Amino acid sequence: MVHNRCESSGACQGGWGWGIAKSTQHPEAVWKAIQFFSSTEAQRKIALDQGYLPSRRSVFNDTKIVEKYSPFPAV
């Protein structure tokens, strides 16, 4: 995580850091996109297609994901 030279990293564990910028002109559209990308279905597809760790705990134990990425449940 990026940090000041004199400070230590403040990285957090988990999540993908989604948020809605205060200055956005389309907060409702951004919220819909966040809801979509954080949905179980989207998280499953992203994990299977790209190997990214999901942000939903339930997806770590999905049968198809465990078949392809056996270490996921231990994460």
N, CA, C and O atoms as a printed pandas DataFrame, in Angstrom:
     atom_number atom_name residue_name chain_id  residue_number  x_coord  y_coord  z_coord
0              1         N          MET        A               1    0.842   -1.176    0.000
1              2        CA          MET        A               1    0.000    0.000    0.000
2              3         C          MET        A               1    0.884    1.235    0.000
3              4         O          MET        A               1    1.892    1.278    0.705
4              5         N          VAL        A               2    0.521    2.217   -0.768
5              6        CA          VAL        A               2    1.271    3.463   -0.830
6              7         C          VAL        A               2    1.196    4.172    0.518
7              8         O          VAL        A               2    0.145    4.197    1.158
8              9         N          HIS        A               3    2.331    4.754    0.947
9             10        CA          HIS        A               3    2.359    5.481    2.219
10            11         C          HIS        A               3    3.494    6.494    2.211
11            12         O          HIS        A               3    4.376    6.442    1.353
12            13         N          ASN        A               4    3.469    7.406    3.161
13            14        CA          ASN        A               4    4.537    8.390    3.298
14            15         C          ASN        A               4    5.836    7.713    3.685
15            16         O          ASN        A               4    5.831    6.667    4.335
16            17         N          ARG        A               5    6.932    8.301    3.292
17            18        CA          ARG        A               5    8.249    7.732    3.570
18            19         C          ARG        A               5    8.461    7.464    5.061
19            20         O          ARG        A               5    9.066    6.454    5.421
20            21         N          CYS        A               6    7.984    8.330    5.914
21            22        CA          CYS        A               6    8.209    8.206    7.359
22            23         C          CYS        A               6    7.132    7.393    8.079
23            24         O          CYS        A               6    7.171    7.253    9.301
24            25         N          GLU        A               7    6.196    6.873    7.341
25            26        CA          GLU        A               7    5.086    6.124    7.931
26            27         C          GLU        A               7    5.124    4.675    7.471
27            28         O          GLU        A               7    5.775    4.347    6.479
28            29         N          SER        A               8    4.425    3.812    8.193
29            30        CA          SER        A               8    4.325    2.417    7.764
30            31         C          SER        A               8    3.067    2.234    6.925
31            32         O          SER        A               8    2.148    3.052    6.972
32            33         N          SER        A               9    3.041    1.161    6.167
33            34        CA          SER        A               9    1.907    0.878    5.301
34            35         C          SER        A               9    0.649    0.640    6.126
35            36         O          SER        A               9    0.707    0.024    7.190
36            37         N          GLY        A              10   -0.480    1.124    5.640
37            38        CA          GLY        A              10   -1.748    0.943    6.334
38            39         C          GLY        A              10   -2.695    0.056    5.562
39            40         O          GLY        A              10   -3.911    0.236    5.631
40            41         N          ALA        A              11   -2.156   -0.901    4.825
41            42        CA          ALA        A              11   -2.992   -1.766    3.996
42            43         C          ALA        A              11   -3.957   -2.561    4.863
43            44         O          ALA        A              11   -3.631   -2.944    5.986
44            45         N          CYS        A              12   -5.138   -2.801    4.331
45            46        CA          CYS        A              12   -6.129   -3.611    5.038
46            47         C          CYS        A              12   -6.264   -4.957    4.341
47            48         O          CYS        A              12   -5.824   -5.126    3.204
48            49         N          GLN        A              13   -6.859   -5.885    5.014
49            50        CA          GLN        A              13   -7.066   -7.219    4.461
50            51         C          GLN        A              13   -8.509   -7.373    4.030
51            52         O          GLN        A              13   -9.428   -7.037    4.776
52            53         N          GLY        A              14   -8.707   -7.879    2.830
53            54        CA          GLY        A              14  -10.058   -8.164    2.362
54            55         C          GLY        A              14  -10.724   -6.989    1.671
55            56         O          GLY        A              14  -10.289   -5.843    1.787
56            57         N          GLY        A              15  -11.782   -7.302    0.955
57            58        CA          GLY        A              15  -12.507   -6.278    0.222
58            59         C          GLY        A              15  -11.732   -5.803   -0.998
59            60         O          GLY        A              15  -10.556   -6.125   -1.167
60            61         N          TRP        A              16  -12.381   -5.064   -1.814
61            62        CA          TRP        A              16  -11.744   -4.570   -3.026
62            63         C          TRP        A              16  -11.645   -3.058   -3.030
63            64         O          TRP        A              16  -11.248   -2.472   -4.037
64            65         N          GLY        A              17  -11.994   -2.414   -1.933
65            66        CA          GLY        A              17  -11.861   -0.981   -1.818
66            67         C          GLY        A              17  -12.807   -0.171   -2.676
67            68         O          GLY        A              17  -12.470    0.940   -3.084
68            69         N          TRP        A              18  -13.983   -0.703   -2.958
69            70        CA          TRP        A              18  -14.957    0.050   -3.747
70            71         C          TRP        A              18  -15.511    1.206   -2.926
71            72         O          TRP        A              18  -15.670    1.102   -1.710
72            73         N          GLY        A              19  -15.799    2.288   -3.599
73            74        CA          GLY        A              19  -16.383    3.431   -2.935
74            75         C          GLY        A              19  -16.992    4.365   -3.967
75            76         O          GLY        A              19  -16.798    4.201   -5.171
76            77         N          ILE        A              20  -17.724    5.337   -3.476
77            78        CA          ILE        A              20  -18.354    6.319   -4.350
78            79         C          ILE        A              20  -17.717    7.672   -4.066
79            80         O          ILE        A              20  -17.793    8.188   -2.951
80            81         N          ALA        A              21  -17.090    8.236   -5.090
81            82        CA          ALA        A              21  -16.446    9.535   -4.933
82            83         C          ALA        A              21  -17.490   10.609   -4.633
83            84         O          ALA        A              21  -18.577   10.619   -5.210
84            85         N          LYS        A              22  -17.140   11.501   -3.727
85            86        CA          LYS        A              22  -18.038   12.589   -3.363
86            87         C          LYS        A              22  -18.427   13.442   -4.569
87            88         O          LYS        A              22  -19.533   13.980   -4.635
88            89         N          SER        A              23  -17.510   13.556   -5.509
89            90        CA          SER        A              23  -17.723   14.454   -6.648
90            91         C          SER        A              23  -18.384   13.786   -7.858
91            92         O          SER        A              23  -18.565   14.430   -8.891
92            93         N          THR        A              24  -18.746   12.499   -7.743
93            94        CA          THR        A              24  -19.333   11.834   -8.898
94            95         C          THR        A              24  -20.662   12.471   -9.301
95            96         O          THR        A              24  -21.441   12.907   -8.453
96            97         N          GLN        A              25  -20.900   12.515  -10.584
97            98        CA          GLN        A              25  -22.172   13.039  -11.079
98            99         C          GLN        A              25  -23.230   11.938  -11.173
99           100         O          GLN        A              25  -24.395   12.221  -11.453
100          101         N          HIS        A              26  -22.830   10.691  -10.943
101          102        CA          HIS        A              26  -23.745    9.553  -11.109
102          103         C          HIS        A              26  -23.654    8.580   -9.927
103          104         O          HIS        A              26  -23.311    7.415  -10.126
104          105         N          PRO        A              27  -23.951    9.027   -8.714
105          106        CA          PRO        A              27  -23.802    8.141   -7.551
106          107         C          PRO        A              27  -24.684    6.893   -7.622
107          108         O          PRO        A              27  -24.280    5.824   -7.164
108          109         N          GLU        A              28  -25.880    7.021   -8.188
109          110        CA          GLU        A              28  -26.774    5.857   -8.271
110          111         C          GLU        A              28  -26.197    4.799   -9.209
111          112         O          GLU        A              28  -26.270    3.605   -8.922
112          113         N          ALA        A              29  -25.627    5.235  -10.321
113          114        CA          ALA        A              29  -25.028    4.297  -11.277
114          115         C          ALA        A              29  -23.803    3.627  -10.670
115          116         O          ALA        A              29  -23.575    2.436  -10.883
116          117         N          VAL        A              30  -23.021    4.381   -9.920
117          118        CA          VAL        A              30  -21.844    3.805   -9.263
118          119         C          VAL        A              30  -22.287    2.760   -8.246
119          120         O          VAL        A              30  -21.708    1.677   -8.169
120          121         N          TRP        A              31  -23.323    3.090   -7.460
121          122        CA          TRP        A              31  -23.827    2.146   -6.462
122          123         C          TRP        A              31  -24.320    0.861   -7.137
123          124         O          TRP        A              31  -24.081   -0.230   -6.619
124          125         N          LYS        A              32  -24.996    0.969   -8.269
125          126        CA          LYS        A              32  -25.458   -0.222   -8.993
126          127         C          LYS        A              32  -24.271   -1.057   -9.478
127          128         O          LYS        A              32  -24.320   -2.287   -9.430
128          129         N          ALA        A              33  -23.215   -0.404   -9.939
129          130        CA          ALA        A              33  -22.019   -1.123  -10.385
130          131         C          ALA        A              33  -21.365   -1.855   -9.215
131          132         O          ALA        A              33  -20.946   -3.004   -9.361
132          133         N          ILE        A              34  -21.276   -1.209   -8.070
133          134        CA          ILE        A              34  -20.703   -1.850   -6.879
134          135         C          ILE        A              34  -21.541   -3.055   -6.476
135          136         O          ILE        A              34  -21.002   -4.115   -6.159
136          137         N          GLN        A              35  -22.854   -2.892   -6.489
137          138        CA          GLN        A              35  -23.739   -4.010   -6.154
138          139         C          GLN        A              35  -23.533   -5.177   -7.120
139          140         O          GLN        A              35  -23.492   -6.334   -6.703
140          141         N          PHE        A              36  -23.405   -4.871   -8.400
141          142        CA          PHE        A              36  -23.194   -5.919   -9.391
142          143         C          PHE        A              36  -21.864   -6.634   -9.170
143          144         O          PHE        A              36  -21.833   -7.860   -9.061
144          145         N          PHE        A              37  -20.765   -5.881   -9.103
145          146        CA          PHE        A              37  -19.446   -6.500   -8.995
146          147         C          PHE        A              37  -19.222   -7.218   -7.664
147          148         O          PHE        A              37  -18.372   -8.104   -7.577
148          149         N          SER        A              38  -19.971   -6.846   -6.634
149          150        CA          SER        A              38  -19.830   -7.531   -5.353
150          151         C          SER        A              38  -20.850   -8.653   -5.181
151          152         O          SER        A              38  -20.868   -9.309   -4.140
152          153         N          SER        A              39  -21.689   -8.883   -6.171
153          154        CA          SER        A              39  -22.686   -9.957   -6.078
154          155         C          SER        A              39  -22.004  -11.319   -6.095
155          156         O          SER        A              39  -20.890  -11.465   -6.599
156          157         N          THR        A              40  -22.675  -12.291   -5.549
157          158        CA          THR        A              40  -22.145  -13.655   -5.523
158          159         C          THR        A              40  -21.835  -14.148   -6.929
159          160         O          THR        A              40  -20.781  -14.737   -7.167
160          161         N          GLU        A              41  -22.749  -13.908   -7.855
161          162        CA          GLU        A              41  -22.557  -14.389   -9.227
162          163         C          GLU        A              41  -21.322  -13.762   -9.877
163          164         O          GLU        A              41  -20.523  -14.459  -10.502
164          165         N          ALA        A              42  -21.170  -12.438   -9.728
165          166        CA          ALA        A              42  -20.019  -11.755  -10.328
166          167         C          ALA        A              42  -18.723  -12.191   -9.655
167          168         O          ALA        A              42  -17.718  -12.398  -10.335
168          169         N          GLN        A              43  -18.728  -12.331   -8.340
169          170        CA          GLN        A              43  -17.526  -12.756   -7.626
170          171         C          GLN        A              43  -17.114  -14.170   -8.039
171          172         O          GLN        A              43  -15.925  -14.460   -8.174
172          173         N          ARG        A              44  -18.094  -15.041   -8.236
173          174        CA          ARG        A              44  -17.812  -16.403   -8.684
174          175         C          ARG        A              44  -17.175  -16.374  -10.072
175          176         O          ARG        A              44  -16.174  -17.050  -10.311
176          177         N          LYS        A              45  -17.747  -15.596  -10.984
177          178        CA          LYS        A              45  -17.227  -15.517  -12.351
178          179         C          LYS        A              45  -15.810  -14.937  -12.370
179          180         O          LYS        A              45  -14.937  -15.461  -13.060
180          181         N          ILE        A              46  -15.583  -13.882  -11.632
181          182        CA          ILE        A              46  -14.259  -13.257  -11.583
182          183         C          ILE        A              46  -13.228  -14.232  -11.014
183          184         O          ILE        A              46  -12.106  -14.317  -11.513
184          185         N          ALA        A              47  -13.608  -14.959   -9.982
185          186        CA          ALA        A              47  -12.685  -15.936   -9.389
186          187         C          ALA        A              47  -12.371  -17.050  -10.383
187          188         O          ALA        A              47  -11.209  -17.414  -10.561
188          189         N          LEU        A              48  -13.395  -17.588  -11.027
189          190        CA          LEU        A              48  -13.179  -18.690  -11.967
190          191         C          LEU        A              48  -12.431  -18.257  -13.219
191          192         O          LEU        A              48  -11.530  -18.958  -13.678
192          193         N          ASP        A              49  -12.796  -17.112  -13.771
193          194        CA          ASP        A              49  -12.209  -16.664  -15.034
194          195         C          ASP        A              49  -10.833  -16.032  -14.869
195          196         O          ASP        A              49   -9.981  -16.159  -15.748
196          197         N          GLN        A              50  -10.612  -15.344  -13.737
197          198        CA          GLN        A              50   -9.380  -14.580  -13.593
198          199         C          GLN        A              50   -8.532  -14.973  -12.393
199          200         O          GLN        A              50   -7.396  -14.518  -12.263
200          201         N          GLY        A              51   -9.068  -15.811  -11.520
201          202        CA          GLY        A              51   -8.299  -16.286  -10.379
202          203         C          GLY        A              51   -8.179  -15.308   -9.225
203          204         O          GLY        A              51   -7.392  -15.530   -8.305
204          205         N          TYR        A              52   -8.956  -14.217   -9.261
205          206        CA          TYR        A              52   -8.907  -13.259   -8.163
206          207         C          TYR        A              52   -9.629  -13.805   -6.944
207          208         O          TYR        A              52  -10.626  -14.514   -7.074
208          209         N          LEU        A              53   -9.133  -13.480   -5.769
209          210        CA          LEU        A              53   -9.829  -13.868   -4.555
210          211         C          LEU        A              53  -11.143  -13.101   -4.476
211          212         O          LEU        A              53  -11.169  -11.895   -4.723
212          213         N          PRO        A              54  -12.228  -13.780   -4.138
213          214        CA          PRO        A              54  -13.520  -13.108   -4.036
214          215         C          PRO        A              54  -13.616  -12.259   -2.775
215          216         O          PRO        A              54  -12.841  -12.437   -1.836
216          217         N          SER        A              55  -14.558  -11.349   -2.762
217          218        CA          SER        A              55  -14.787  -10.532   -1.568
218          219         C          SER        A              55  -15.904  -11.108   -0.699
219          220         O          SER        A              55  -16.179  -10.588    0.382
220          221         N          ARG        A              56  -16.538  -12.162   -1.158
221          222        CA          ARG        A              56  -17.593  -12.825   -0.376
222          223         C          ARG        A              56  -17.072  -14.157    0.157
223          224         O          ARG        A              56  -16.567  -14.984   -0.602
224          225         N          ARG        A              57  -17.200  -14.353    1.453
225          226        CA          ARG        A              57  -16.704  -15.593    2.077
226          227         C          ARG        A              57  -17.346  -16.837    1.469
227          228         O          ARG        A              57  -16.673  -17.849    1.270
228          229         N          SER        A              58  -18.623  -16.768    1.178
229          230        CA          SER        A              58  -19.323  -17.946    0.663
230          231         C          SER        A              58  -18.730  -18.434   -0.654
231          232         O          SER        A              58  -18.788  -19.627   -0.952
232          233         N          VAL        A              59  -18.167  -17.538   -1.436
233          234        CA          VAL        A              59  -17.624  -17.909   -2.739
234          235         C          VAL        A              59  -16.335  -18.716   -2.595
235          236         O          VAL        A              59  -16.001  -19.499   -3.484
236          237         N          PHE        A              60  -15.610  -18.543   -1.498
237          238        CA          PHE        A              60  -14.370  -19.294   -1.277
238          239         C          PHE        A              60  -14.619  -20.801   -1.236
239          240         O          PHE        A              60  -13.722  -21.586   -1.543
240          241         N          ASN        A              61  -15.831  -21.208   -0.857
241          242        CA          ASN        A              61  -16.158  -22.625   -0.734
242          243         C          ASN        A              61  -17.050  -23.138   -1.853
243          244         O          ASN        A              61  -17.538  -24.266   -1.783
244          245         N          ASP        A              62  -17.270  -22.339   -2.872
245          246        CA          ASP        A              62  -18.064  -22.745   -4.023
246          247         C          ASP        A              62  -17.423  -23.978   -4.673
247          248         O          ASP        A              62  -16.211  -24.009   -4.886
248          249         N          THR        A              63  -18.226  -24.975   -4.980
249          250        CA          THR        A              63  -17.728  -26.246   -5.503
250          251         C          THR        A              63  -16.837  -26.078   -6.732
251          252         O          THR        A              63  -15.751  -26.656   -6.789
252          253         N          LYS        A              64  -17.275  -25.303   -7.706
253          254        CA          LYS        A              64  -16.486  -25.122   -8.933
254          255         C          LYS        A              64  -15.178  -24.393   -8.662
255          256         O          LYS        A              64  -14.154  -24.687   -9.279
256          257         N          ILE        A              65  -15.218  -23.447   -7.742
257          258        CA          ILE        A              65  -13.999  -22.713   -7.416
258          259         C          ILE        A              65  -13.008  -23.608   -6.694
259          260         O          ILE        A              65  -11.813  -23.574   -6.989
260          261         N          VAL        A              66  -13.486  -24.406   -5.755
261          262        CA          VAL        A              66  -12.608  -25.314   -5.019
262          263         C          VAL        A              66  -11.986  -26.348   -5.960
263          264         O          VAL        A              66  -10.829  -26.730   -5.784
264          265         N          GLU        A              67  -12.752  -26.801   -6.957
265          266        CA          GLU        A              67  -12.201  -27.737   -7.948
266          267         C          GLU        A              67  -11.037  -27.110   -8.710
267          268         O          GLU        A              67  -10.043  -27.779   -8.995
268          269         N          LYS        A              68  -11.161  -25.836   -9.034
269          270        CA          LYS        A              68  -10.130  -25.151   -9.826
270          271         C          LYS        A              68   -9.016  -24.586   -8.946
271          272         O          LYS        A              68   -7.847  -24.610   -9.331
272          273         N          TYR        A              69   -9.371  -24.086   -7.786
273          274        CA          TYR        A              69   -8.407  -23.450   -6.880
274          275         C          TYR        A              69   -8.570  -24.055   -5.475
275          276         O          TYR        A              69   -9.204  -23.459   -4.604
276          277         N          SER        A              70   -8.006  -25.211   -5.275
277          278        CA          SER        A              70   -8.194  -25.932   -4.006
278          279         C          SER        A              70   -7.736  -25.161   -2.755
279          280         O          SER        A              70   -8.282  -25.411   -1.680
280          281         N          PRO        A              71   -6.773  -24.247   -2.836
281          282        CA          PRO        A              71   -6.381  -23.524   -1.612
282          283         C          PRO        A              71   -7.381  -22.465   -1.150
283          284         O          PRO        A              71   -7.283  -22.008   -0.011
284          285         N          PHE        A              72   -8.333  -22.059   -1.982
285          286        CA          PHE        A              72   -9.240  -20.966   -1.629
286          287         C          PHE        A              72   -9.927  -21.145   -0.266
287          288         O          PHE        A              72   -9.959  -20.184    0.502
288          289         N          PRO        A              73  -10.475  -22.311    0.077
289          290        CA          PRO        A              73  -11.149  -22.418    1.379
290          291         C          PRO        A              73  -10.221  -22.143    2.571
291          292         O          PRO        A              73  -10.676  -21.677    3.615
292          293         N          ALA        A              74   -8.941  -22.427    2.418
293          294        CA          ALA        A              74   -7.990  -22.182    3.508
294          295         C          ALA        A              74   -7.639  -20.715    3.666
295          296         O          ALA        A              74   -7.165  -20.286    4.718
296          297         N          VAL        A              75   -7.878  -19.943    2.598
297          298        CA          VAL        A              75   -7.545  -18.522    2.651
298          299         C          VAL        A              75   -8.553  -17.828    3.545
299          300         O          VAL        A              75   -8.473  -16.616    3.742
